[in-house]
Amino acid sequence: MTIRVVVADDQALVRGGFRMIIDARDDLEVVGEAADGQHAVRLVHQTRPDVVLMDVRMPVMDGVDATREIIASGSTARVLVVTTFDLDEHVLTALRAGASGFLLKDIRPAELAEAIRVIARGDSLLAPSVTRRMLDRFAHTGPAERPTPAALSELSARELEVLALIGQALSNAEIAGHLSLSEATVKSHVSAVLRKLGLRDRVQAAVAAYDYRIVQPRDL
């Protein structure tokens, strides 16, 4: 099945370069280009893509607000933030808004194509080492003002443990070793955490673990 992609970036050369890379793959297709966030939101509604490559710094509406609107609309499209600077404050805000990962604009063509596939199949695009750095930055910027959801009380003691370890950027294998569980059991707990908290992926779970103060800066 072809993965449908919208490319949102205010630079025509960047959009053109991404289109060439994406359309050269048999399983990927660009279904729209946007030069600002407002146009990107409209395109997502019109074309129903699987993945949105979203620049964070754009005119009219930036990528953070566009991401927030796309997620709030109930779209199934997954947002992959594309940025020039590694872990700038706008990327962190976009992750809080619902983005499923981020890429640097100097990514290699094959890596870009694979990143789109990873995001499209429902996985998150942040390696554990990157997640640790992300949460370390959160520790310096402070958590978002977000009330603890009632759903948090529905998590079992084990699921809370798993959420805390996701927040510390441990992989399923590492969590399994830490809790003396099988990876299959850990995967089941992770799925339960995401479902109960209404989260899309582990990136959102890691952010939530910090924002809900399940993980404190001293834990990192």
Contacts in CASP RR format, 6 or more apart in sequence:
PFRMAT RR
TARGET T0000
AUTHOR 0000-0000-0000
METHOD contacts of the structure
MODEL  1
MTIRVVVADDQALVRGGFRMIIDARDDLEVVGEAADGQHAVRLVHQTRPD
VVLMDVRMPVMDGVDATREIIASGSTARVLVVTTFDLDEHVLTALRAGAS
GFLLKDIRPAELAEAIRVIARGDSLLAPSVTRRMLDRFAHTGPAERPTPA
ALSELSARELEVLALIGQALSNAEIAGHLSLSEATVKSHVSAVLRKLGLR
DRVQAAVAAYDYRIVQPRDL
1 27 0 8 1.000
2 26 0 8 1.000
2 27 0 8 1.000
2 28 0 8 1.000
2 29 0 8 1.000
3 27 0 8 1.000
3 28 0 8 1.000
3 29 0 8 1.000
3 50 0 8 1.000
3 51 0 8 1.000
3 116 0 8 1.000
3 117 0 8 1.000
3 120 0 8 1.000
4 29 0 8 1.000
4 31 0 8 1.000
4 47 0 8 1.000
4 48 0 8 1.000
4 49 0 8 1.000
4 50 0 8 1.000
4 51 0 8 1.000
5 22 0 8 1.000
5 28 0 8 1.000
5 29 0 8 1.000
5 30 0 8 1.000
5 31 0 8 1.000
5 32 0 8 1.000
5 49 0 8 1.000
5 50 0 8 1.000
5 51 0 8 1.000
5 52 0 8 1.000
5 53 0 8 1.000
5 116 0 8 1.000
6 30 0 8 1.000
6 31 0 8 1.000
6 32 0 8 1.000
6 33 0 8 1.000
6 34 0 8 1.000
6 40 0 8 1.000
6 43 0 8 1.000
6 44 0 8 1.000
6 47 0 8 1.000
6 49 0 8 1.000
6 51 0 8 1.000
6 52 0 8 1.000
6 53 0 8 1.000
6 77 0 8 1.000
7 15 0 8 1.000
7 16 0 8 1.000
7 18 0 8 1.000
7 19 0 8 1.000
7 22 0 8 1.000
7 30 0 8 1.000
7 32 0 8 1.000
7 33 0 8 1.000
7 34 0 8 1.000
7 52 0 8 1.000
7 53 0 8 1.000
8 33 0 8 1.000
8 34 0 8 1.000
8 35 0 8 1.000
8 36 0 8 1.000
8 37 0 8 1.000
8 39 0 8 1.000
8 40 0 8 1.000
8 43 0 8 1.000
8 52 0 8 1.000
8 53 0 8 1.000
8 54 0 8 1.000
8 55 0 8 1.000
8 58 0 8 1.000
8 63 0 8 1.000
8 66 0 8 1.000
9 15 0 8 1.000
9 18 0 8 1.000
9 34 0 8 1.000
9 35 0 8 1.000
9 53 0 8 1.000
9 55 0 8 1.000
9 58 0 8 1.000
9 82 0 8 1.000
10 35 0 8 1.000
10 36 0 8 1.000
10 55 0 8 1.000
10 57 0 8 1.000
10 58 0 8 1.000
10 59 0 8 1.000
11 55 0 8 1.000
12 35 0 8 1.000
14 55 0 8 1.000
14 105 0 8 1.000
15 33 0 8 1.000
15 35 0 8 1.000
16 33 0 8 1.000
18 30 0 8 1.000
18 53 0 8 1.000
18 112 0 8 1.000
19 30 0 8 1.000
19 33 0 8 1.000
21 109 0 8 1.000
21 112 0 8 1.000
21 113 0 8 1.000
22 28 0 8 1.000
22 29 0 8 1.000
22 30 0 8 1.000
22 112 0 8 1.000
22 113 0 8 1.000
22 116 0 8 1.000
23 29 0 8 1.000
23 30 0 8 1.000
24 109 0 8 1.000
25 113 0 8 1.000
27 117 0 8 1.000
28 113 0 8 1.000
28 116 0 8 1.000
28 117 0 8 1.000
31 43 0 8 1.000
31 47 0 8 1.000
31 49 0 8 1.000
32 43 0 8 1.000
32 47 0 8 1.000
32 49 0 8 1.000
33 43 0 8 1.000
34 40 0 8 1.000
34 42 0 8 1.000
34 43 0 8 1.000
35 58 0 8 1.000
35 59 0 8 1.000
36 58 0 8 1.000
36 59 0 8 1.000
36 60 0 8 1.000
36 61 0 8 1.000
37 54 0 8 1.000
37 58 0 8 1.000
37 60 0 8 1.000
37 61 0 8 1.000
37 62 0 8 1.000
37 63 0 8 1.000
37 65 0 8 1.000
37 66 0 8 1.000
38 60 0 8 1.000
38 61 0 8 1.000
38 66 0 8 1.000
39 60 0 8 1.000
40 52 0 8 1.000
40 54 0 8 1.000
40 61 0 8 1.000
40 63 0 8 1.000
40 66 0 8 1.000
40 70 0 8 1.000
41 61 0 8 1.000
41 66 0 8 1.000
41 69 0 8 1.000
41 70 0 8 1.000
41 73 0 8 1.000
43 49 0 8 1.000
44 52 0 8 1.000
44 70 0 8 1.000
44 73 0 8 1.000
44 75 0 8 1.000
44 77 0 8 1.000
45 73 0 8 1.000
45 75 0 8 1.000
48 75 0 8 1.000
48 76 0 8 1.000
48 77 0 8 1.000
49 77 0 8 1.000
50 76 0 8 1.000
50 77 0 8 1.000
50 78 0 8 1.000
50 120 0 8 1.000
51 77 0 8 1.000
51 78 0 8 1.000
51 79 0 8 1.000
51 80 0 8 1.000
51 116 0 8 1.000
51 119 0 8 1.000
51 120 0 8 1.000
52 70 0 8 1.000
52 77 0 8 1.000
52 78 0 8 1.000
52 79 0 8 1.000
52 80 0 8 1.000
53 80 0 8 1.000
53 82 0 8 1.000
53 103 0 8 1.000
53 116 0 8 1.000
54 63 0 8 1.000
54 66 0 8 1.000
54 67 0 8 1.000
54 79 0 8 1.000
54 80 0 8 1.000
54 81 0 8 1.000
54 82 0 8 1.000
54 94 0 8 1.000
54 99 0 8 1.000
55 63 0 8 1.000
55 81 0 8 1.000
55 82 0 8 1.000
55 83 0 8 1.000
56 62 0 8 1.000
56 63 0 8 1.000
56 64 0 8 1.000
56 81 0 8 1.000
56 82 0 8 1.000
56 83 0 8 1.000
56 88 0 8 1.000
56 90 0 8 1.000
56 91 0 8 1.000
56 94 0 8 1.000
57 63 0 8 1.000
57 90 0 8 1.000
58 66 0 8 1.000
61 69 0 8 1.000
62 90 0 8 1.000
63 81 0 8 1.000
63 90 0 8 1.000
63 94 0 8 1.000
64 90 0 8 1.000
64 93 0 8 1.000
64 94 0 8 1.000
64 97 0 8 1.000
65 97 0 8 1.000
67 79 0 8 1.000
67 81 0 8 1.000
67 94 0 8 1.000
67 97 0 8 1.000
67 98 0 8 1.000
67 99 0 8 1.000
68 97 0 8 1.000
68 98 0 8 1.000
70 77 0 8 1.000
70 79 0 8 1.000
71 79 0 8 1.000
71 97 0 8 1.000
71 98 0 8 1.000
78 100 0 8 1.000
78 119 0 8 1.000
78 120 0 8 1.000
78 122 0 8 1.000
78 200 0 8 1.000
79 94 0 8 1.000
79 98 0 8 1.000
79 99 0 8 1.000
79 100 0 8 1.000
79 101 0 8 1.000
80 99 0 8 1.000
80 100 0 8 1.000
80 101 0 8 1.000
80 102 0 8 1.000
80 103 0 8 1.000
80 115 0 8 1.000
80 116 0 8 1.000
80 119 0 8 1.000
80 125 0 8 1.000
81 91 0 8 1.000
81 94 0 8 1.000
81 95 0 8 1.000
81 99 0 8 1.000
81 101 0 8 1.000
81 102 0 8 1.000
81 103 0 8 1.000
82 102 0 8 1.000
82 103 0 8 1.000
82 104 0 8 1.000
82 105 0 8 1.000
83 90 0 8 1.000
83 91 0 8 1.000
83 102 0 8 1.000
83 103 0 8 1.000
83 104 0 8 1.000
83 105 0 8 1.000
84 104 0 8 1.000
84 105 0 8 1.000
85 91 0 8 1.000
86 104 0 8 1.000
87 130 0 8 1.000
87 133 0 8 1.000
87 134 0 8 1.000
87 137 0 8 1.000
89 141 0 8 1.000
91 99 0 8 1.000
91 102 0 8 1.000
92 134 0 8 1.000
92 137 0 8 1.000
92 138 0 8 1.000
92 141 0 8 1.000
94 102 0 8 1.000
95 101 0 8 1.000
95 102 0 8 1.000
95 134 0 8 1.000
95 203 0 8 1.000
95 204 0 8 1.000
95 207 0 8 1.000
96 144 0 8 1.000
96 207 0 8 1.000
96 211 0 8 1.000
98 200 0 8 1.000
98 204 0 8 1.000
99 203 0 8 1.000
100 119 0 8 1.000
100 122 0 8 1.000
100 124 0 8 1.000
100 125 0 8 1.000
100 200 0 8 1.000
100 201 0 8 1.000
100 203 0 8 1.000
100 204 0 8 1.000
101 119 0 8 1.000
101 124 0 8 1.000
101 125 0 8 1.000
101 126 0 8 1.000
101 203 0 8 1.000
102 125 0 8 1.000
102 126 0 8 1.000
103 112 0 8 1.000
103 115 0 8 1.000
103 125 0 8 1.000
107 115 0 8 1.000
115 125 0 8 1.000
118 125 0 8 1.000
119 125 0 8 1.000
122 200 0 8 1.000
122 201 0 8 1.000
123 201 0 8 1.000
124 201 0 8 1.000
124 202 0 8 1.000
124 203 0 8 1.000
124 204 0 8 1.000
125 203 0 8 1.000
126 134 0 8 1.000
126 202 0 8 1.000
126 203 0 8 1.000
126 206 0 8 1.000
128 169 0 8 1.000
128 170 0 8 1.000
128 171 0 8 1.000
128 174 0 8 1.000
129 169 0 8 1.000
131 167 0 8 1.000
131 169 0 8 1.000
131 203 0 8 1.000
131 206 0 8 1.000
132 168 0 8 1.000
132 169 0 8 1.000
132 220 0 8 1.000
134 206 0 8 1.000
135 167 0 8 1.000
135 168 0 8 1.000
135 169 0 8 1.000
135 206 0 8 1.000
135 210 0 8 1.000
135 215 0 8 1.000
135 220 0 8 1.000
136 217 0 8 1.000
136 220 0 8 1.000
138 207 0 8 1.000
138 210 0 8 1.000
139 210 0 8 1.000
139 217 0 8 1.000
139 220 0 8 1.000
143 210 0 8 1.000
143 211 0 8 1.000
143 213 0 8 1.000
144 211 0 8 1.000
146 211 0 8 1.000
146 212 0 8 1.000
148 212 0 8 1.000
149 197 0 8 1.000
149 212 0 8 1.000
151 196 0 8 1.000
151 197 0 8 1.000
151 198 0 8 1.000
152 197 0 8 1.000
152 212 0 8 1.000
154 196 0 8 1.000
155 163 0 8 1.000
155 192 0 8 1.000
155 193 0 8 1.000
155 196 0 8 1.000
155 197 0 8 1.000
156 192 0 8 1.000
158 179 0 8 1.000
158 189 0 8 1.000
159 189 0 8 1.000
159 192 0 8 1.000
159 193 0 8 1.000
159 196 0 8 1.000
160 214 0 8 1.000
161 179 0 8 1.000
162 175 0 8 1.000
162 179 0 8 1.000
162 186 0 8 1.000
162 189 0 8 1.000
162 190 0 8 1.000
162 193 0 8 1.000
163 193 0 8 1.000
163 205 0 8 1.000
163 208 0 8 1.000
163 209 0 8 1.000
163 214 0 8 1.000
164 209 0 8 1.000
164 214 0 8 1.000
164 215 0 8 1.000
164 219 0 8 1.000
165 174 0 8 1.000
165 175 0 8 1.000
165 178 0 8 1.000
165 179 0 8 1.000
166 175 0 8 1.000
166 190 0 8 1.000
166 193 0 8 1.000
166 202 0 8 1.000
166 205 0 8 1.000
166 206 0 8 1.000
166 209 0 8 1.000
167 205 0 8 1.000
167 206 0 8 1.000
167 209 0 8 1.000
167 210 0 8 1.000
167 214 0 8 1.000
167 215 0 8 1.000
168 209 0 8 1.000
168 215 0 8 1.000
168 219 0 8 1.000
168 220 0 8 1.000
169 206 0 8 1.000
170 178 0 8 1.000
172 183 0 8 1.000
172 186 0 8 1.000
172 187 0 8 1.000
172 190 0 8 1.000
173 183 0 8 1.000
175 181 0 8 1.000
175 186 0 8 1.000
176 182 0 8 1.000
176 183 0 8 1.000
176 185 0 8 1.000
176 186 0 8 1.000
179 186 0 8 1.000
181 189 0 8 1.000
190 202 0 8 1.000
190 205 0 8 1.000
193 199 0 8 1.000
193 205 0 8 1.000
194 200 0 8 1.000
194 201 0 8 1.000
194 202 0 8 1.000
194 204 0 8 1.000
194 205 0 8 1.000
197 205 0 8 1.000
197 208 0 8 1.000
199 205 0 8 1.000
199 208 0 8 1.000
208 214 0 8 1.000
209 215 0 8 1.000
END
